[in-house]
Amino acid sequence: MSTAARPVFGTILVAAAALCWSSAGVLSRLVETGSWTTLFWRSLTSAIFLFLAICVIRRGRVFAAFRTLIGHGLSITLFQTTGSMSFILALMNTTVATALIVMATAPLFAAVFARIFLHEAIRPKTAIATGIAIVGIAIMVSEQLDAGRIFGNAMALVAALSFASMVVAMRRHRDVELIPAVCLSMVVATLIALPIAGAELHVGPRDLLLLTIFGVGEQGLGLLLFVYGVRHIPAVEVALITLIECIMAPIWVWIFIHEEPGPRTLVGAGIVVAAVLINILADLRPARTVTQPTR
């Protein structure tokens, strides 16, 4: 793949990952299980999916893939485990809208962390697009904010910080096998949720199907696409593109649960779409060629 095509390829993969993740809100509404039961089954099915992906990609050399995690790879596992668990706890303990607006701060944290640890300059167009996108999301969810759900709101903030940290860690340690790192994070989340969920682990066929979709489609496939895309674009732009998740989440709720968005939600979504598209299209513009004067 040419150097010029890599940012476009990375952008497409990260955007596709965000679309997968955007189903979390509607799936968390559809399942009739507790927070820790949801975490257990989502993490377990995601871990199985990612492990099978490693077996296929590495042609059975699974141990060699996981061996690269010793050292810096474990930091990625830690951030992903914390982010994944806190995000589900946020969705289950506060409104989807509140969780989304707090998660929308991730690009700001990613920009700061990337500047400190990676020395990545924040391009003016990205900074402007990020600011516009956050204003749009604030408008989207201003009709539904519930400041009284302290635990859920706090978990959403932890998720935003963890996601930003994970993106920067992935960019910094590109030699680490990322799929084993996120697979291990799902195993850790499963083991943490197991004793807490306890007797509530038994679920019916309907919920098991939904939780499998939650783990394989929303989480597993989303992570697989994400780890291949994140290598090719700056950390702050990765976090900005994933705001697509915040746009699509209320739309899926509208389609599948028939919760119609209010006018401010539609206006805010339009602003976010415009901000993300402006940022992406700026990278797709062909570079100007400078014609050397003839002598």
N, C-alpha and C positions, 0 to 999 in steps of 0.2 A: 504494500500500500504506500502511495506517495506521501511525502510529508504534508503536502497541502491538503490531502483528502482526510487526514487523520482527525482534525477538529470536527469536520462534518460527520464523519463516522461516529465519533465519540458523542456528539450532540444527539444523533438519532438514537443511539443505544440508551443514553441517560434519559431522554424523553420517553422512550418506551418503558423503561423501568419505572418512571414516575407514573405512567398510566396504570401499570400493574399495582403500584402502591395505593393509587387513588381509590381502589375498591375496598380498602380497609374500613372506611366509615360505614358503608352499606352492609358489609359482611358482619361487622361488630354489632349492627342493629338486628340482623336476621338470626344470628345464633342465639339460642336460649340457654346459655351456660354462663357460669361465673367468670370473673376476670382471670383467675389462675388456671381454671380448666381450659379456657380459651388459649391462654399462653402455652400451656403444656402441649395441646394437640397441634396448634399452629407451629410451634417450634419443632416438635417431633417430625411432623410430615415434611416440613421444610428441610430439616437435617437429612432425612432419608433421600429426598429429591436431590439435594446438593451432593450428597455422597455418591449417588449413582452417576451424577454428572461428572464428578471427578474420576470415577472408574472408566467412563467412556473417553473423556478428554485425555487422561493420562495412560490409557490402555492398560488399566489394572495396576499401575505402579502407584498405589495409594500411599504407602508408607513414605516414599520419597517426596510426595507432594506435601504431606503434613510435616515432614522434617524441616522444611524451610520456615516454619512458624516459630522455631526456637529463636527467641530474641525479640526483634521488633514486630514480628507477626502477631505476637500475643497482645500487643497494644491495640491492633485493629480488631482482634477478637473481643477484647474488653469493651471497646467503644460500641461495637455492633451489638453485643449482648445487652449493654445498658440501654442503648437507644431503642432497640426492638421491644424490650420489656416495658420500658417507661412509656413508650408510645401507646401500646395496647392498654396499659393501666390508665393512661390519660383518656383514651376513647371511651373506656368503660366507666370512668368516674367524673367526667365533665361532658359538656356538649361537644359534638364534632366540630362545630364552628369555633369554639374557644380553643380547642386543641390545634386547629389549623392556623389560627392567627398567631399563636405562640410559636408553632413550628416554622412559621414564615420568617422568624428572626434568624433562622439558620444561616442564610447568606451573609448576614452581617457578622456573625461569629466566625464563619468560614473565612471572610475577608480579613478579619483581624488576625486569626490564627495563621493563615497563609502568609500574611505579611511578616509576622514574627518568626515563624519557623521555616518557611520556604523562600522568603524574600521575594515573593511574587508581587509585582506591582499591580495595583488595582486600576484597570483601564477606566478612563472617564465614562465611556459609554456603558460599561458594566455597572459602575457605581450609580449612574443615573437610572439605569433600568431596574436595579435592585430597589432603589428608593421608590420609584413609581409602582413597582409590583407590590411592595409592602403597603403603600397607600391604598392600592386596589383591594388587597385582602382585608385591610382594616374596614373598608367600606362594605365588603361582602358580608362580614360577620358581625357588623355593628348592631344588627337587628336581633342577634341571638346571644350576645355575651352574657355569661353567668359568672360573675366574679366571686360568688359564694362557694364554689366548689374548689377549695384550696388545694386538696391533695391532687386532684386531676390536673389542675392548672400547673402545679409544681412539677408533676410528671411530664407534662408537655414541654416545660422549659428544660428539664433534664434531657429529654429526647432531642431537642434542638441543639443543645450543647454537644451531646454525644455524636449526633450526625455530622455536625461541622468538624468535630475532632477526627472522626473516622475518615472523612473525605481528605483532610489534610494529611493524615497518617498514610492513607493509600497513595497519595501523590508523592509523599516523601520516601516511602519504602517500596519502590516499584519492583524491587527484586523479590519481594515476598509473594508467594502463591496466594492470591486473594480469595479464590473460591474455597480452599481449605480453611482459611481464616474465618470466613463468614459461616461455613459449615460447622466449625467448632463452636462458634458463638451460639448457634442454634442448639447444639448438644448441651452446652452449659445452661442455656435458658430452660431447656427441658428438665434438666436435673434440679434446677432451683425451683421450678414450678411443681414438680412431682410431689414432694412432701407437703407443700402448702395446700395444693388442691385436694389431696387425700382422697376421701371417699367420694368426692364429686367428679372423679375422673370418668366414670361411666356415663356415656352419652348415647342418645338414640341414633338411628340410621340417618335421619334428616340432618341433625346437628353434626354428625361425623362427616357427612358429605360436604357440608358447608365449611367445616373446619379444615378438611383436606384441601378444598379450593383455596381457603385462606392461607394455608401453609405452602402449598405447591405453586399456585398461580400468583397470589398477591406477594408473598414473601420470597419464596425460592426462585421463581422465574425473574422477579424484579431484581433480586440481588445478583443473579447470574448476568443479566443484561448490564447492570450497573458496574460491576467490577471490570467488565471489558471496555466500557465507555469512559470510566473515570480517568484512565491513564492518559487520555488524549486531549483533555481540556483543563484549563486552570481551575483550581479548587472553588473560587468564588462563583465562576460560571456554572460549575456543576450544581452548586447549591441553588443558583438562580433558576436553572432549567427545571430542577425538581419541584419548583413551585407549581408546575403543571398539576401536581398531585392535589394542591389546594384548590385549583380551579375545578377539577373534574369530580372531586369527592362529593360536593353538594349536588352535582348534576346526576351522578349515579343514584343518590338518595332520592332525587326528584323522579327519576325513571322507574326505579324498582320499589320504592316505598311511597311514592306519590306525595312527597312533601314538596310542594311548589315553592321555588325560591322567590323571595320578595324582590322588589325593584332595585334595592341597593345591592343585593347579591348579584344581579345581572349586570349592573353598572360596574361593580368592582371586578367581576370576572372579565369583563371586556377590557378593563384597564390592565389587568395582569397579563392577559393574552397579548395585548399590544406591546407591553414591556418586554416580555420574553421573546416575541417575534422580532422586535427591533434589535435585540441583542444577538439573536441567532443570525438574522439576515445580514448584519454588519460583518459577520465572519464569512458569509458566503459571497460577498462582493469580491470580484476578481481584483487582484492587486494591480495598480497602475504601472504600466511599463514606461520607462523613461527612455525616450529616443535620443541617442547621442548625436550631436550635430556633426554633419559631414564636413570635411576639410577640403 
